[in-house]
Amino acid sequence: MILTIIGARPQFIKAAPMSAALRETGIKENILHTGQHYDYNMSQKFFEDLEIPAPCHHLEVESGHHGRQTAAMMVGIEQICLSQQPDAVLVFGDTNSTLAAALVASKLHIPLAHVEAGLRSFNRRMPEEINRVLTDHLSNLFFCSTENGAENLRKEGINNDGVHIVGDIMFDALKFTLARFPDTPNPASKILGDAPYIAATIHRAENTDNPDNLREIFQGFVNCELPVVCPLHPRTRSKLQHEGINTGEFPGQNLHLLEPVSYPEMLKLVADAQAVFTDSGGLQKEAYWLKTPCRTIRPQTEWVETVQLGYNKLIPAKAETIAQAASSINYPEECPPIYGDGNTSPLISKILEKTYFE
């Protein structure tokens, strides 16, 4: 049995095609939901839309400081691992849920498989970077999206038969979702009709925990020539309120804040946008696949391929730079398949079967 441990929105998206592939292969899977994301629009809605099997276990940890949250997850995950005795633990990405699962699995000597292994931004101030580095050094199977990820592992001394370049599982999820929801309405159309716009999301701690960055970013959105449509992460909304930043205080009517949207709605929002402004890792790739130029408001990115090909540019959290970037959007013609062909989850499933169930 595979114990899949998830807790945040990006992991729900990745779990959908992975669970389907495991069922197709005949591998029994139990899903443990840590509760890191717990708002309906950030959690349950994804399970419903993407047909993810209901979790067998729900820890309901919710939000909190890193230490308290990770420790609470570890307590619950350890209890489930001891009672279930899984053949392997499967984790995705770089959240606190991922790190908690990795620590527990390694201490209980349960094999650990990491999807999106080898990603590096080389910014140790990012909690996500710490999580992904530690998880990789505790893992037994490494599923890398690109050769670049495998090379990062080699540089850190991880160079064995457990490293596999399989493509990006989010491409699987994107293809599945577009096929399942071809007529999804665009959330922006209710506000803007057919007018052009920029789609935006902001949630990374390096921006939301920095009041200066937060104010500069949203001032920059207001200063853009095109309207900016921004589904607001609960964390970001809370930080805006905590810092006393009322977006209504900014002049102009170009910024439109939405409640969190479903994954099909987000893909539609990105696909129809003139550009995407974000600090999200996943959205950088989705913009690439949907051929929408991306501007990442971070000093580094783990998805370096999108930058190298010109679809993505890194910009600082400065209002003037953000507004200028919005007025100089270019559209590269090539979109080579750098992240696989959308069949990553079946490939991972077969490797898991061969490694643990033959």
Buried (B, 14 or more C-beta within 10 A) or exposed (E): EBBBBBBBBBBBBBBBBBBBBBEEBEBEBBBBBBBBBBBEBBBBBBBEBBEBBEBBBBBEBBBEEEEEBBBBBBEBBBEBBEEBEBBBBBBBBBBBBBBBBBBBBBEBEBBBBBBBBBBBBEBEEBBBBBBBBBBBEBBBBBBBBBEBBBBBBEEEEBEEEBBBBBBBBBBBBBBBBBEEBEEBEBBBBEEBEEEEBBBBBBBBBBBBEBBEBBBBBBBBBBBBEBBBBBBBBBBBBEBBEEBEBEBEEBEEEBBBBBEBBBBBBBBBBBBBBBBBBBBBBBBBBBBBBBEBBBBBBBEBBBBBBBBEBEBBBBBBBBBEBBBBBBEEBEEEEEEEEBBBEBBBBBBBBBBBBEBBBE
